[in-house]
Amino acid sequence: MRIPIIRKDITILPDPKRVIARFFYNGKERAREVLDHIIALSEEEVYRIISPILQEFSKRHRNITRILNKNADKLINEVPDFKTDILETSSFRKLLIGSYFTHEYSIESAAFFNPSIIEDPDQSDLEEGERRIIISFRAVGEGHIASIVFRKAKIDRDNNIEVMPSGRYVDEAEVIKNNIYKKKYFLEKAVDSQISEKTLELAREHLDEKFDYRTLKSTIERLINDNEIDSVDTELEKLLWLADSYHEILFSRDTDLSDRIIYPISEFEKKGIEDARFVKFFNEDGTYKYYATYTAYDGNVIMPKLLETADFNYFKVRPVYGKGAKNKNLALFPRKINGKFVMMSRIDGWNNYIMYSDKVNIWTDPIKLQSPKFHWEFVQIGNCGSPIETKEGWIVVTHGVGAMRRYCLGVSLLDLEDPSKEIGRLKDPILIANKDEREGYVPNVVYSCGSIINNGELIIPYGLSDYSSSFMTVNLNALLNKLKNES
């Protein structure tokens, strides 16, 4: 049964820098020419051009004037020479300037897939057996840029899923950069990001053991302007890109969850943020928060990252460190085990690993947990989201890749107190793409990023060939009995 998801096609691209890069082939020089054309217009011409733009696009976006003004202000950061022209012009001309450096972006037009299910923080006023959930998706738009989007849904007592109607708009989050960076870990991630050794040497020499974003930016500007440093062979700007990977994002509370999009912000994720695996994590004192691991991609380098939130309104974003934080498929267990955070990963691309750590963002000692065993997973095995706790052990939904790059879903069972021990693994897939599901953007793929147990059933959402999403259910007791018999 396919989840009846309605795609939302329009948002505002929040960064004018990308508009400059995309449309103006000579970059800032061409942008200056466009601005000069706008400045040369009379006030009457400005009003005649901007008035219908505001009328048309106010129906498509919440507070279009705020967006255009904000993007005009952002231009000052990208091209400081614009400052006087933007700040000292009329309000309508500033809106017009913003409109030339803004374009709509269809965030879900190419693909809408790889869902993850998590329990909604709000479980009030429900009948027995009902449950509110949040479903995250990997949404792909023009240029194959991936974002994280959300839908709210409710499971009834029969485990039918009703997806709530989505809002009409998409909300741009406020980005906050107020982190304190530790040089040791910052430079470790810089090495992973393939930043040049010469740049790393300059960073080691000129950065303190702890520093903030403003200090880093001023240090880089000083080094760039230092005539004794050959900036041709350095990549100092990449240090700022890396710093942008640490940030907080804040959405307005008057927006619907389906209006909120986590869109690539830093240069190290400019080609997309992929496959968020959400988990409700319980602290030892009984409180909880939500984490999600995801993959940031810049077209060359993969960077595993961690989201943290309590309410899906405010998110903290940071990279994860260590030799276990490589490649894709990181998935956090929903509680500590024997006093340690526990994570699954696929650091080499084809085996499942397990790791233990005192800190949720540092993973140093991966231990091989599972290797391809059956014909449908000979190419690779990986997790499909965080393990789920049951009285018999940890259920892990896995994906396997076999002949003809066919993806299948399997299930394994790990020991409750020592999850490095596999109790059982299904010999056959629990799900393969049928004839109605195999065609799409990437054929023959079923894939999931997180499941949930409700009313005695394991509910697995999954993407169909990278174009839409569905879900399946399986009786939990029958599944556990089969897993214990296939050890």
N, C-alpha and C positions, 0 to 999 in steps of 0.2 A: 504494500500500500504506500504510494508515494505521498510524502508530506506536501500539502497544498501551499507551497511558498510562492508569494508574489514578489517578484524581483523589483527592487527600487533602482531606477536607472540614472538618476541625476544627483550630482553633488557639485560643489565648487572646489576646484583645485586650490588648496590653501596657500601655495607657495609661488609667488610671482617669479622667483628665480627659475622655476621650471618652465614658466611661460616664455621667459626670455630665451632659455636654452632651446626650447622646442620651435618657436616661431621666428626668432630673429637670428639668422645664420651668422651674423657678425656680432652676436652677443650684445654687450652693453653699448657698443657704438651704434648699432641699429636701433636699440631701444631709445637712445638719445634722439635720433632722428624722428621717431614716432612721437616722442614727447614734444619736440619742437613744433611738429604739425599741430598738436593739440593746443599748445600755448598760443599759436598764431591765430586760432579761431576767435571770432568775436563772441561776446557773451550771448548774443542772440543765437548764433550758430551752435554754441555749446548747449544751450537749453533745448534747442530744436532736436539735437542728436540724443541727449541723455534722457529727455522726458519719455519717449516711447520705450526706451530700454528699461527704465524703472517700472513702467506700467506692465510690460510683458513679463519681466523676470521676477517681479514681486509675487506673481502667482505661482512661481516655481520654487522660490527660496524664502526662508524665514529671514526677514530683515535684510533685504538686499543692499540697502544703503550702508548698513554697518559693515557688511562684507567688502563692498567696494572701497569704503574709506579705510578699512584695515589693510587691504591689499595695496592701496596707494601709500600708506605709511610704511609698509614693508619694503616698498621700492627704495626708500631712503637707505635702508640697510644694505641693499644690493648695489645701488648706484648712489653714493653719497652726493654726487654732483646734482642730483635731482632735488635735494633738500629744499633749497630756496623756492624753486618753481612749485613744489607741492605744498609747502607750508604757507606760502604767501599768496596763494591763488584763491578764487572764489569757491564756495562750497559745491556748486554744480560742476565746475571745471575739475575739482578734485575727484568727484564721483566719476566723471568721464575718464580721467587718467586711470583710476582704478579699474574701470571696465575694460580698457585696452590691455590690461595686464592680468586679466581674469578669464578663465574659460571653464565651461562645464565639463565634467568628467563622468562617464558612465561606469560606475564602480562594479556593477554586477552583470554587465552585458555579455561577457565572454564565457564566464563559468561561475557556478554557485554550488559549492560542494564541500566535502570533508568536514562534516558537522561534529560538534562535541556537545553533549548534554550535561548540564549541571543543575543542581537544585537552586531554585530562586530563593533569595534571602527572605522573601515575603511568603509565608505559608499560612496566613491568617484566613479565617472564614471559609474553610474548605470542609467538605463532607468526608467521611471515612473512606479511605482508598484513593482520594484525589491528591494531586500534587502539582504544584506550579514548577515549571522548569524554564531554564534559559538555554537556547540553542545558539551556539556560535557557528559561523560558517567562514570558509575561505572564499571571498568574492574576488573575481578577476575581471578587470575591465580593459580598456584600450591600452595597447602596449604591453599586455600580459603583466600588469601591475596588480599584485594581490593585497587585499586588505582584510581586516577582521570585522565582521558585521554580526548583528544579533537579532533574534526574534524571541518573543515570549510565547510560551505555550502552556497547556494544562493537560495532565494525564487524568482520565477518569478512572472509576473503580474497575473497569474492564480493560484498562491500559490502552484505550484509544487516545490518540494525541490530537488535540485541537490547537492549531497555531493561531495566535491572536492577530487580527489585522494590523498591518504595519502603519506607521505614521506617514505623512505626506512628504516630509522634508528629511534632510540629512544635516546633522549638526557638526560643526567643526569644533574640536576641543581646544581649550586654552593649553598651551604648552609652557611648562614651568621648568626652568633649568637652575636648580639651586643645590646641586649635589656637591659633596666634598669627595674628591677623588684621592685614593691612595696610589702613590706613584708605582709601587711594586706591581699591583694588579692591573693598573691602567696600562703599563708598558707591556705586561704579559699579553693583554688582549691586543695591543698594538702589533706585537709580533704575529699573533694569529691573523691579524688583518693585513699582513704583508706590507706594512709600512717600512720604508727603506731604513737600513741600518744607520745611515748618516743622520736621518731625522731622529732615530731613537737615541743616538749619542747626544744630540743637542738637547733632547728632552731630559735625559739623565743628568746633564750638566746644569740645566737652567731651571728645572722644576724642583720645588720642595717635596718632602716626603708626603705631605698632604697639601692639596690646593683646590680652589673652587673654579667655576667656569670663567668668571670674570678675570681671575689671575691668569688662567691658561690663555685666554684670548689676548690679553695685553702682552703676555710673554711672546706669543706667536707674532703679533704685530711688530713688536720690538725686534725680534730676530729677522723678520722679513725685511725690515727697513735698515738692518745692520749691513753696511757696505762691505764688511769684512767676511760676511757669510755668503757663500755661493748658493743662492736660492734655486738655481737651475736644477741641482741634483738633490734638493730636499723636497719633502712632501709635507711641509708644516701644516697646510690646510687640512690634511687628513687627520691630524691630531684633534682638530675641532670637530671633524665629522665623527670621530670616535667618541668625543665628549658628548655629542648630541645623542648618542646611543643611550645615555643615562638621562632620563628626564621624567617628569610627572605630567600627566594629562588630566584635565578637569573638564567635565561636561556640565552644561547648565542643567539644574535639577528640573526645569520645566520642560525638558525634552523627553519623549518616549524612548525606551531602550532601543527600539528599532531605528531611531533617528541617529544613533551614535555609531560612528565609524572610527576604527583605529587604523589610520592611514599611514603609510610610510612617512617618517619625519626626517630621519638622519640620512646622510648620503650612503651610509653602509647598509641601508635597507631600501634604497631607491627603486630596486626592481621587485620589491614585494616583501610582505611579511606573511609567512605561510604556516598553516596547519596548527593553530592554537589548540593545545591540550589543556582544558580547564579541569581543576580539581578543587573540591571543597576540603580544605586542610584543617584538621582539628589539632589545636594546641593541647599541651599536656594538662592545662588548667580547665579544659572543656570549651574554651572559646574557639572561634574559627575565623578563617579568612579564605579568600579564593586566590589560587595561583594559576598561572597558565604559562607553559613553555611554548615558545614558537621559534621559527627559523627566519632570521633576517637575511636578505640576499641582495647584493649590489651588482649582480651580473658576473661576479668573479669569485667573491669570498662569501662563504656561509658563516653566519654568526648566530649561535644559539642565544636566546634572550629569555628573560623572565618578566612576566606581568604579575602585579600584586594588587588586589583590591578587596574592599570589604562590602562595597555597595554598588559596583558597576557604574559609579559616577566619577570617582577619583581613582586613578591608576598610577602606580609607580612602575617604571620600566628600567631595566638594567641588563647588561650582558651577564652571562655566567662564565666562570673561569675554570681552568684546570685541564689536564689532558683527557679527562672524561667528558669535557664540554666541547666535543667536536661533532662535526657532521650534523645529522638530523635525529628526530625521534626521541628527544628527551621527554620523559613522563615521570612526574613526581608521585610517590605514594601519598595517600591521604592522611597519614600520621607518622610520627617518629616510631621507629622500631628499635628497642633496646637503647633508647636515648639518642638515636641518630636519625637525621633525615635520610631518606632512601630514594634513589632515582634509577629509572631504567634509561638506557641509551642504545644507540647503534653507531658507535664511533668509527667503525671500519666500513660501514655501508652494507653489511650483509649478516652480521650476527647481533644478537641481543646481549647487552651487558647490564650489570647491576652495580650500583655505587652507594657508598655510605659517607656521610659528611656531618660535621658539626655546624656547618653553615649552608643555608639553602642555595647560595649562589656560587659555591666553590666545590668542585668535584675533581678529585685528583687520582683516585685508585680504582679504575673500572675493572670488574671481574667478569669474564665471559660466562653468560648464563645459558644461552641457547644458540645452537647453530642450525642451519637448514638440515632437515632430517627426512622429510617426505618429498615426493616428486613435485608437488604443487608449491614448494617453497625452496627448491634447489638454488634459485638465483639469490634470494635474500629472505630474511625474516626480520620483522620489526614489530614494535608495539602499535596498538591502535588506541592509545590513551592510557590514563593512569589506571593502575590495578585497583580492583574493587574487593573490599573485605567481605568475607563470608565466614561462617563458623567452621567451614572445612578448609579454608585457606584463601589465598589471594587469586581471584580470577583475573587473567590477563587476556584481553582480546588481541590477537596478533594479525598481521597481514603477511602473506607469503606471495612471492613472485615466482612463477614457473614458466613453462614453455609458452612461446608467443607473447611474452610479457603479460601474461594473464595474472591479475591480482585476485587473491582469494582471502577470506577471513577465517582464522582458526581461533582456538581457545586453549589456554594452558592454565594449570593450577599450581601455585607456589605455596610452600610451607608458610604458615601464619607467623611464626616467630623467627624463622630463618628463610627469607624469600630467595636466598641463593640456591635453595633446593627445589627442584621441580618435582612435584608429586605426580602430575600427569599432563599429557598433551594429546589432543584429538588427532587421530591418524588421518582423518578426512576433514576437508574444509567445512565450516558451518555455513558458509555462504560463498557462492560464486555468481558472477553476472549471468542472468538468463538472457534469452534471445531478445527480450524487450529492453534490457538494461545495458547491453554490451556496446551499443553505438553511441558515439558522442565525441567531444573534443579530444579525449584520450581514450580510445576504445578498450574494452575488456578490463575495466578497473572498477572494483568496489573497495572503498576505503573509509575508515572511521577514525575519529580523533577523541572519542570518549563516550562511554556508555553509562547506564544507570540501572539499578535494581528497583522494581516497584511491584507490589502486589504479587510477589513470588515469581516474577519473570525478569530475565535479563533483557533490557531494551537496548538495542544497538542501532543508532542512526548511521547511515552510510551515504557516501557520495556515489553517484552513478556516472562512470566514464567522464567525470569532471564537468558535467553540465547541469545536474540537478541532484536532489537528495531524497532518500526514502528511509524507512526503518524496518527492523525485524524484531521479533520477540521469541524467546525460547524459555521453556519451563526451567526454573533454576534447579530444583531438586533432581530432575532428570539429567540435566547437564552435569551437575556435580557427581552423580553416580557414574556417569559415563567417563568422566575425567579420572575418577579413582580407579576405574577398571582398565584404563588404558595407560597405566604407568610404565 
